[in-house]
């Protein structure tokens, strides 16, 4: 009798193990068959195109000169512009009362603060322009194209001329 009980338990365990394996196999097969990537590949014979990628161009808490960024407190308004500066052209002295994030699309831009500090930015570089009075100049031979993003506020100017 004891041997029979052991045998029954062993058979029961074997059946349970087979059921577990069969269930696991079905689940795994379902996951593979249900996979969108495999479904796309199987349906049209081509691999699914790669997913979009993001690259952080700039992440900072300060302007280019190290001064902390201060956001406006009024009603938010974002302005995005593309600006072109021909070779030899100067923007004139100005400042930005709101943060200005700039990305150089083409060329090379030199920013000169009235304090004498100068910064040179090339194609593919991003920066937060200084809040100090400064001017930008294209000292190169090709036009500078830049993308400017102003996270400002309704009614606030994007730039100011100096009082002098």
Residue frames as a rotation matrix with the C-alpha (Angstrom) as fourth column:
UNK 1
0.564 0.826 0.000 0.00
0.826 -0.564 0.000 0.00
0.000 0.000 -1.000 0.00
UNK 2
0.402 -0.496 -0.770 2.76
0.176 -0.784 0.596 2.38
-0.899 -0.375 -0.228 0.82
UNK 3
-0.675 -0.691 0.260 4.39
0.362 -0.003 0.932 1.79
-0.643 0.723 0.252 -2.53
UNK 4
-0.170 0.707 0.687 1.11
0.973 0.009 0.231 2.38
0.158 0.708 -0.689 -4.30
UNK 5
0.748 0.421 -0.513 0.62
0.548 -0.828 0.119 5.70
-0.374 -0.370 -0.850 -2.52
UNK 6
-0.096 -0.863 -0.496 4.13
0.059 -0.502 0.863 6.74
-0.994 0.054 0.099 -3.54
UNK 7
-0.697 -0.161 0.698 3.42
0.649 0.272 0.711 5.69
-0.304 0.949 -0.086 -7.09
UNK 8
0.315 0.897 0.311 0.18
0.945 -0.326 -0.016 7.65
0.087 0.299 -0.950 -7.21
UNK 9
0.640 -0.142 -0.755 1.88
0.227 -0.904 0.362 10.74
-0.734 -0.403 -0.546 -5.82
UNK 10
-0.474 -0.880 -0.022 4.65
0.157 -0.108 0.982 10.40
-0.867 0.462 0.189 -8.37
UNK 11
-0.453 0.406 0.794 2.13
0.891 0.177 0.418 10.05
0.030 0.897 -0.442 -11.18
UNK 12
0.652 0.731 -0.201 0.19
0.747 -0.665 0.001 13.04
-0.133 -0.151 -0.980 -9.86
UNK 13
0.268 -0.648 -0.713 3.40
0.070 -0.725 0.685 15.06
-0.961 -0.234 -0.149 -9.66
UNK 14
-0.695 -0.546 0.468 4.33
0.456 0.169 0.874 14.03
-0.556 0.821 0.132 -13.20
UNK 15
0.014 0.795 0.606 0.92
0.988 -0.105 0.116 15.08
0.156 0.597 -0.787 -14.51
UNK 16
0.760 0.242 -0.603 1.21
0.441 -0.874 0.205 18.40
-0.477 -0.422 -0.771 -12.69
UNK 17
-0.173 -0.918 -0.356 4.70
0.099 -0.375 0.922 19.01
-0.980 0.124 0.156 -14.11
UNK 18
-0.636 -0.014 0.772 3.50
0.750 0.227 0.622 18.20
-0.184 0.974 -0.134 -17.63
UNK 19
0.443 0.877 0.184 0.58
0.893 -0.450 -0.002 20.58
0.082 0.165 -0.983 -17.25
UNK 20
0.573 -0.302 -0.762 2.85
0.204 -0.848 0.489 23.34
-0.794 -0.435 -0.424 -15.97
UNK 21
-0.551 -0.830 0.090 5.29
0.239 -0.054 0.970 22.83
-0.800 0.555 0.228 -18.85
UNK 22
-0.366 0.503 0.783 2.46
0.928 0.135 0.347 22.78
0.069 0.854 -0.516 -21.38
UNK 23
0.700 0.657 -0.279 1.00
0.691 -0.722 0.033 25.95
-0.179 -0.216 -0.960 -19.88
UNK 24
0.217 -0.720 -0.659 4.36
0.066 -0.663 0.746 27.70
-0.974 -0.205 -0.096 -19.87
UNK 25
-0.698 -0.461 0.548 4.95
0.523 0.195 0.830 26.67
-0.489 0.866 0.105 -23.49
UNK 26
0.080 0.825 0.559 1.54
0.982 -0.162 0.098 28.02
0.172 0.541 -0.823 -24.52
UNK 27
0.753 0.156 -0.639 2.16
0.391 -0.887 0.244 31.30
-0.529 -0.434 -0.730 -22.70
UNK 28
-0.221 -0.926 -0.305 5.60
0.085 -0.330 0.940 31.69
-0.971 0.182 0.152 -24.29
UNK 29
-0.634 0.039 0.772 4.21
0.755 0.243 0.608 30.88
-0.164 0.969 -0.184 -27.73
UNK 30
0.455 0.883 0.111 1.37
0.890 -0.455 -0.031 33.34
0.023 0.113 -0.993 -27.21
UNK 31
0.505 -0.350 -0.789 3.79
0.167 -0.857 0.487 36.07
-0.847 -0.378 -0.374 -26.24
UNK 32
-0.597 -0.798 0.080 5.95
0.195 -0.048 0.980 35.46
-0.778 0.600 0.184 -29.29
UNK 33
-0.457 0.502 0.734 3.05
0.885 0.175 0.431 35.20
0.088 0.847 -0.524 -31.72
UNK 34
0.602 0.782 -0.161 1.36
0.798 -0.596 0.091 38.20
-0.025 -0.183 -0.983 -30.14
UNK 35
-0.150 -0.744 -0.651 4.51
0.562 -0.606 0.563 40.33
-0.814 -0.281 0.509 -30.31
UNK 36
0.769 0.478 -0.424 3.84
-0.015 -0.650 -0.760 43.38
-0.639 0.591 -0.493 -32.54
UNK 37
-0.001 -0.850 -0.527 7.40
-0.817 -0.303 0.490 43.29
-0.577 0.431 -0.694 -33.89
UNK 38
-0.795 -0.287 0.535 7.10
-0.025 0.896 0.444 39.66
-0.607 0.339 -0.719 -34.94
UNK 39
0.168 0.931 0.323 3.59
0.555 0.182 -0.812 40.18
-0.814 0.316 -0.487 -36.25
UNK 40
0.628 0.003 -0.778 4.81
-0.467 -0.798 -0.380 43.04
-0.622 0.603 -0.499 -38.48
UNK 41
-0.436 -0.874 -0.215 7.76
-0.760 0.229 0.608 41.00
-0.482 0.429 -0.764 -39.70
UNK 42
-0.663 0.221 0.715 5.62
0.286 0.958 -0.030 37.94
-0.692 0.184 -0.698 -40.33
UNK 43
0.360 0.930 -0.068 2.85
0.321 -0.192 -0.927 39.89
-0.876 0.312 -0.368 -42.06
UNK 44
0.933 0.056 -0.356 4.92
-0.269 -0.548 -0.792 41.73
-0.239 0.835 -0.496 -44.63
UNK 45
0.733 -0.673 0.096 8.29
0.660 0.671 -0.337 39.99
0.162 0.311 0.936 -44.50
UNK 46
0.047 -0.716 0.697 10.08
0.193 -0.678 -0.710 43.21
0.980 0.168 0.106 -43.55
UNK 47
-0.445 -0.286 -0.849 11.50
0.878 0.048 -0.477 44.25
0.177 -0.957 0.230 -40.22
UNK 48
0.684 0.697 -0.214 9.73
0.729 -0.653 0.203 47.01
0.001 -0.295 -0.955 -38.32
UNK 49
0.279 -0.607 0.744 11.41
0.234 -0.708 -0.666 50.43
0.931 0.360 -0.056 -38.79
UNK 50
-0.572 -0.570 -0.590 13.51
0.710 0.018 -0.704 51.69
0.412 -0.822 0.394 -35.88
UNK 51
0.473 0.740 -0.479 11.83
0.881 -0.398 0.256 53.78
-0.001 -0.543 -0.840 -33.19
UNK 52
0.667 -0.215 0.714 12.47
0.016 -0.953 -0.302 57.54
0.745 0.213 -0.632 -32.88
UNK 53
0.048 -0.720 -0.693 15.56
0.968 0.204 -0.145 58.52
0.245 -0.664 0.707 -30.89
UNK 54
0.934 0.207 0.292 16.06
0.120 -0.950 0.290 61.63
0.337 -0.236 -0.911 -28.79
UNK 55
-0.096 -0.979 -0.178 19.35
0.857 0.009 -0.515 63.35
0.506 -0.202 0.839 -28.03
UNK 56
0.693 0.250 -0.676 19.61
0.619 -0.688 0.379 65.92
-0.370 -0.681 -0.632 -25.25
UNK 57
0.339 -0.548 0.765 21.17
0.602 -0.498 -0.624 69.02
0.723 0.672 0.161 -26.81
UNK 58
-0.585 -0.464 0.665 21.21
-0.181 -0.724 -0.666 71.11
0.790 -0.510 0.340 -23.66
UNK 59
0.520 0.682 -0.515 20.16
0.531 0.214 0.820 70.70
0.669 -0.700 -0.251 -20.06
UNK 60
-0.604 -0.793 0.080 21.15
0.523 -0.470 -0.711 73.56
0.601 -0.388 0.699 -17.79
UNK 61
0.363 0.665 -0.653 20.07
0.930 -0.308 0.203 75.80
-0.066 -0.680 -0.730 -14.94
UNK 62
0.053 -0.451 -0.891 22.25
0.313 -0.840 0.444 78.73
-0.948 -0.302 0.097 -16.05
UNK 63
0.935 0.090 -0.342 22.80
-0.253 -0.507 -0.824 81.11
-0.247 0.857 -0.451 -18.95
UNK 64
0.716 -0.698 -0.012 25.99
0.387 0.411 -0.826 80.70
0.581 0.586 0.564 -21.02
UNK 65
-0.032 -0.767 0.641 27.83
-0.305 -0.603 -0.737 83.09
0.952 -0.220 -0.214 -18.68
UNK 66
-0.708 -0.281 -0.647 26.86
0.394 0.604 -0.693 81.10
0.586 -0.746 -0.317 -15.57
UNK 67
-0.795 0.491 0.357 24.07
-0.607 -0.658 -0.446 83.39
0.016 -0.571 0.821 -14.31
UNK 68
-0.745 0.549 0.379 21.00
0.291 0.778 -0.556 81.47
-0.601 -0.304 -0.740 -13.07
UNK 69
-0.774 0.578 0.259 17.98
0.228 -0.128 0.965 81.24
0.591 0.806 -0.033 -15.37
UNK 70
-0.758 0.617 -0.213 14.94
0.028 -0.296 -0.955 83.12
-0.652 -0.730 0.207 -14.06
UNK 71
-0.623 0.617 0.481 11.55
0.752 0.302 0.586 82.43
0.216 0.727 -0.652 -15.62
UNK 72
-0.753 0.451 0.479 8.89
-0.366 -0.892 0.265 85.10
0.547 0.024 0.837 -16.08
UNK 73
-0.913 0.408 -0.008 5.90
0.194 0.417 -0.888 84.99
-0.359 -0.812 -0.460 -13.76
UNK 74
-0.395 0.802 -0.449 3.10
-0.780 -0.550 -0.297 86.27
-0.485 0.233 0.843 -16.04
UNK 75
0.656 0.701 0.281 0.89
-0.366 0.620 -0.694 84.35
-0.660 0.353 0.663 -18.46
UNK 76
-0.213 -0.845 0.491 3.17
0.118 0.477 0.871 81.92
-0.970 0.244 -0.002 -20.34
UNK 77
0.886 0.349 -0.306 3.78
-0.278 -0.130 -0.952 82.43
-0.372 0.928 -0.019 -24.05
UNK 78
0.047 -0.880 0.473 6.37
0.332 0.460 0.824 80.49
-0.942 0.119 0.314 -26.05
UNK 79
0.776 0.070 -0.627 7.85
-0.520 -0.491 -0.699 81.99
-0.357 0.868 -0.345 -29.23
UNK 80
0.179 -0.716 0.675 9.96
0.449 0.670 0.591 79.95
-0.875 0.198 0.441 -31.65
UNK 81
0.807 0.034 -0.590 11.88
-0.427 -0.656 -0.622 81.67
-0.408 0.754 -0.515 -34.47
UNK 82
0.359 -0.778 0.515 14.45
0.878 0.469 0.097 80.82
-0.317 0.417 0.852 -37.12
UNK 83
0.786 -0.195 -0.586 16.90
-0.194 -0.979 0.066 83.69
-0.587 0.062 -0.807 -37.63
UNK 84
0.536 -0.664 0.521 19.46
0.841 0.369 -0.395 84.10
0.070 0.650 0.757 -40.42
UNK 85
0.689 -0.438 -0.577 22.48
-0.099 -0.846 0.525 86.36
-0.718 -0.305 -0.626 -39.96
UNK 86
0.933 -0.344 0.101 24.49
0.154 0.129 -0.980 87.00
0.324 0.930 0.174 -43.15
UNK 87
0.185 -0.951 -0.249 28.32
0.972 0.215 -0.099 87.02
0.147 -0.224 0.963 -43.02
UNK 88
-0.697 -0.620 0.361 29.71
0.543 -0.784 -0.299 90.18
0.469 -0.012 0.883 -41.42
UNK 89
0.014 0.801 0.598 26.37
-0.103 -0.594 0.798 91.23
0.995 -0.073 0.075 -39.90
UNK 90
-0.951 -0.273 -0.144 26.05
0.152 -0.009 -0.988 92.26
0.268 -0.962 0.050 -36.24
UNK 91
-0.171 0.956 -0.237 22.76
0.868 0.260 0.422 92.01
0.466 -0.134 -0.875 -34.32
UNK 92
-0.076 0.094 0.993 23.39
-0.269 -0.961 0.070 95.19
0.960 -0.262 0.098 -32.35
UNK 93
-0.947 -0.322 0.006 23.60
-0.070 0.189 -0.980 95.40
0.315 -0.928 -0.201 -28.57
UNK 94
0.084 0.990 0.112 20.54
-0.645 -0.032 0.763 94.00
0.759 -0.136 0.636 -26.79
UNK 95
-0.900 -0.250 0.359 19.51
-0.431 0.638 -0.638 91.71
-0.070 -0.728 -0.682 -23.95
UNK 96
-0.350 0.795 -0.495 16.71
-0.036 0.517 0.855 89.25
0.936 0.317 -0.153 -23.34
UNK 97
-0.383 0.259 0.886 14.45
-0.888 -0.366 -0.277 89.80
0.252 -0.894 0.371 -20.31
UNK 98
0.706 0.572 0.417 13.33
-0.632 0.775 0.008 86.17
-0.319 -0.269 0.909 -20.66
UNK 99
-0.082 -0.763 0.642 15.39
-0.118 0.647 0.753 83.02
-0.990 -0.014 -0.143 -21.20
UNK 100
0.583 0.171 -0.794 16.40
-0.796 -0.072 -0.601 82.43
-0.160 0.983 0.094 -24.83
UNK 101
0.184 -0.480 0.858 17.43
0.031 0.875 0.482 78.94
-0.983 -0.062 0.176 -25.88
UNK 102
0.447 -0.140 -0.884 19.40
-0.846 -0.388 -0.366 78.96
-0.292 0.911 -0.292 -29.14
UNK 103
0.344 -0.356 0.869 20.40
0.297 0.919 0.259 76.09
-0.891 0.169 0.422 -31.43
UNK 104
-0.165 -0.504 -0.848 22.84
-0.697 -0.548 0.462 76.78
-0.697 0.668 -0.260 -34.27
UNK 105
0.723 0.522 0.452 21.51
-0.010 0.662 -0.749 75.19
-0.690 0.537 0.484 -37.47
UNK 106
0.593 -0.567 0.571 24.33
0.765 0.176 -0.620 76.45
0.251 0.805 0.538 -39.74
UNK 107
0.378 -0.540 0.752 27.44
0.016 -0.808 -0.588 78.60
0.926 0.234 -0.297 -39.51
UNK 108
-0.229 -0.553 -0.801 29.23
0.916 0.157 -0.370 80.00
0.330 -0.819 0.470 -36.49
UNK 109
0.581 0.527 0.620 27.97
0.235 -0.838 0.492 82.77
0.779 -0.140 -0.611 -34.18
UNK 110
-0.593 -0.745 -0.306 30.07
0.607 -0.164 -0.778 84.88
0.529 -0.647 0.549 -31.83
UNK 111
0.668 0.744 0.011 28.28
0.499 -0.460 0.735 86.39
0.552 -0.485 -0.678 -28.82
UNK 112
-0.539 -0.836 0.103 30.09
0.520 -0.426 -0.740 89.31
0.663 -0.346 0.664 -27.18
UNK 113
0.439 0.615 -0.654 28.93
0.897 -0.264 0.354 90.69
0.045 -0.743 -0.668 -23.83
UNK 114
0.723 -0.161 0.672 29.46
-0.016 -0.976 -0.216 94.38
0.690 0.146 -0.709 -23.10
UNK 115
0.867 -0.428 0.254 31.67
-0.281 0.000 0.960 93.16
-0.411 -0.904 -0.120 -20.23
UNK 116
0.028 -0.886 -0.463 34.14
-0.991 -0.085 0.102 91.84
-0.129 0.456 -0.880 -22.82
UNK 117
-0.351 -0.105 0.930 33.35
-0.230 0.973 0.023 88.14
-0.908 -0.206 -0.366 -22.45
UNK 118
-0.119 0.274 -0.954 32.93
-0.993 -0.041 0.112 86.32
-0.008 0.961 0.277 -25.78
UNK 119
-0.143 0.180 0.973 31.45
-0.193 0.959 -0.206 82.94
-0.971 -0.217 -0.102 -26.67
UNK 120
-0.516 -0.052 -0.855 31.62
-0.856 -0.004 0.516 81.16
-0.030 0.999 -0.042 -30.05
UNK 121
-0.025 0.614 0.789 28.92
-0.285 0.752 -0.594 78.67
-0.958 -0.239 0.156 -31.04
UNK 122
-0.806 -0.339 -0.486 29.04
-0.566 0.197 0.801 76.36
-0.175 0.920 -0.351 -34.06
UNK 123
-0.076 0.777 -0.625 26.53
-0.793 0.334 0.510 74.30
0.605 0.534 0.590 -36.03
UNK 124
0.069 0.230 -0.971 24.91
0.195 0.951 0.240 71.68
0.978 -0.206 0.021 -33.79
UNK 125
-0.814 -0.392 -0.430 25.51
0.491 -0.067 -0.869 73.54
0.311 -0.918 0.247 -30.51
UNK 126
0.318 0.930 0.184 22.77
0.467 -0.322 0.823 74.72
0.825 -0.176 -0.537 -28.16
UNK 127
-0.756 -0.546 -0.363 23.00
0.595 -0.341 -0.728 77.32
0.273 -0.766 0.582 -25.40
UNK 128
0.488 0.809 -0.328 20.95
0.872 -0.467 0.148 79.70
-0.033 -0.358 -0.933 -23.25
UNK 129
0.034 -0.486 0.873 21.89
0.485 -0.756 -0.440 83.23
0.874 0.438 0.210 -24.28
UNK 130
-0.739 -0.418 -0.528 23.17
0.665 -0.331 -0.670 85.53
0.106 -0.846 0.523 -21.60
UNK 131
0.427 0.888 -0.169 20.70
0.904 -0.415 0.101 87.90
0.020 -0.196 -0.980 -19.93
UNK 132
-0.074 -0.559 -0.826 23.44
0.412 -0.771 0.485 90.58
-0.908 -0.305 0.287 -19.95
UNK 133
0.752 0.231 -0.617 23.63
-0.393 -0.594 -0.702 93.15
-0.529 0.771 -0.356 -22.74
UNK 134
-0.248 -0.784 0.569 25.45
0.177 0.541 0.822 91.57
-0.953 0.304 0.005 -25.67
UNK 135
0.363 0.371 -0.855 25.57
-0.832 -0.283 -0.477 91.42
-0.419 0.884 0.206 -29.43
UNK 136
0.361 -0.200 0.911 25.88
0.301 0.949 0.089 88.54
-0.882 0.242 0.403 -31.86
UNK 137
0.261 -0.331 -0.907 28.07
-0.828 -0.560 -0.034 88.72
-0.497 0.760 -0.420 -34.94
UNK 138
0.887 -0.030 0.461 28.64
0.258 0.860 -0.440 86.40
-0.383 0.509 0.771 -37.87
UNK 139
0.304 -0.872 -0.384 32.40
-0.652 -0.484 0.584 86.55
-0.695 0.072 -0.716 -38.38
UNK 140
-0.208 -0.346 0.915 32.34
0.274 0.877 0.394 83.61
-0.939 0.333 -0.088 -40.80
UNK 141
-0.878 -0.197 -0.436 31.91
-0.357 -0.334 0.872 83.30
-0.317 0.922 0.223 -44.57
UNK 142
-0.690 0.710 -0.141 28.55
0.360 0.505 0.784 81.53
0.628 0.490 -0.604 -44.57
UNK 143
-0.093 0.734 0.673 25.19
-0.562 -0.597 0.573 82.65
0.822 -0.325 0.468 -43.16
UNK 144
-0.993 -0.046 0.111 24.36
-0.119 0.472 -0.874 81.74
-0.012 -0.881 -0.474 -39.58
UNK 145
-0.100 0.986 -0.130 20.97
-0.383 0.082 0.920 80.06
0.918 0.142 0.370 -39.20
UNK 146
-0.975 -0.222 0.011 19.69
-0.085 0.324 -0.942 79.57
0.205 -0.920 -0.334 -35.70
UNK 147
-0.015 0.959 -0.284 16.57
0.405 0.265 0.875 78.29
0.914 -0.102 -0.392 -34.00
UNK 148
-0.875 -0.234 0.424 15.53
-0.225 -0.578 -0.784 80.53
0.429 -0.781 0.453 -31.10
UNK 149
-0.032 0.851 -0.525 13.05
0.592 0.439 0.675 79.38
0.805 -0.289 -0.518 -28.44
UNK 150
-0.752 -0.124 0.648 11.74
-0.314 -0.797 -0.516 82.03
0.580 -0.591 0.560 -26.02
UNK 151
-0.214 0.712 -0.669 9.77
0.813 0.510 0.282 80.62
0.542 -0.483 -0.687 -23.06
UNK 152
-0.916 -0.209 0.344 8.36
0.083 -0.934 -0.347 84.03
0.394 -0.289 0.873 -22.18
UNK 153
-0.456 0.810 -0.369 5.15
0.650 0.020 -0.759 85.66
-0.608 -0.586 -0.536 -21.13
UNK 154
0.223 0.665 0.713 2.33
0.954 -0.298 -0.021 87.49
0.198 0.685 -0.701 -22.89
UNK 155
0.952 0.249 0.176 3.19
0.240 -0.968 0.068 91.13
0.188 -0.023 -0.982 -23.50
UNK 156
0.521 -0.832 -0.191 6.89
0.036 -0.202 0.979 90.82
-0.853 -0.517 -0.076 -22.61
UNK 157
0.635 -0.368 -0.679 9.44
-0.772 -0.321 -0.549 91.87
-0.016 0.872 -0.489 -25.23
UNK 158
0.931 -0.358 -0.076 11.78
0.340 0.922 -0.185 89.20
0.136 0.147 0.980 -26.59
UNK 159
-0.120 -0.990 -0.078 14.71
0.976 -0.103 -0.193 91.63
0.183 -0.099 0.978 -26.44
UNK 160
0.849 0.292 -0.439 15.56
0.408 -0.892 0.195 95.15
-0.335 -0.345 -0.877 -25.26
UNK 161
0.342 -0.746 0.572 17.97
0.405 -0.432 -0.806 97.80
0.848 0.507 0.154 -26.55
UNK 162
-0.337 -0.517 -0.787 20.33
0.936 -0.093 -0.340 99.30
0.103 -0.851 0.515 -23.96
UNK 163
0.629 0.647 -0.431 19.26
0.715 -0.699 -0.006 102.59
-0.305 -0.304 -0.902 -22.33
UNK 164
0.017 -0.709 -0.705 22.38
0.105 -0.700 0.706 104.37
-0.994 -0.086 0.063 -23.64
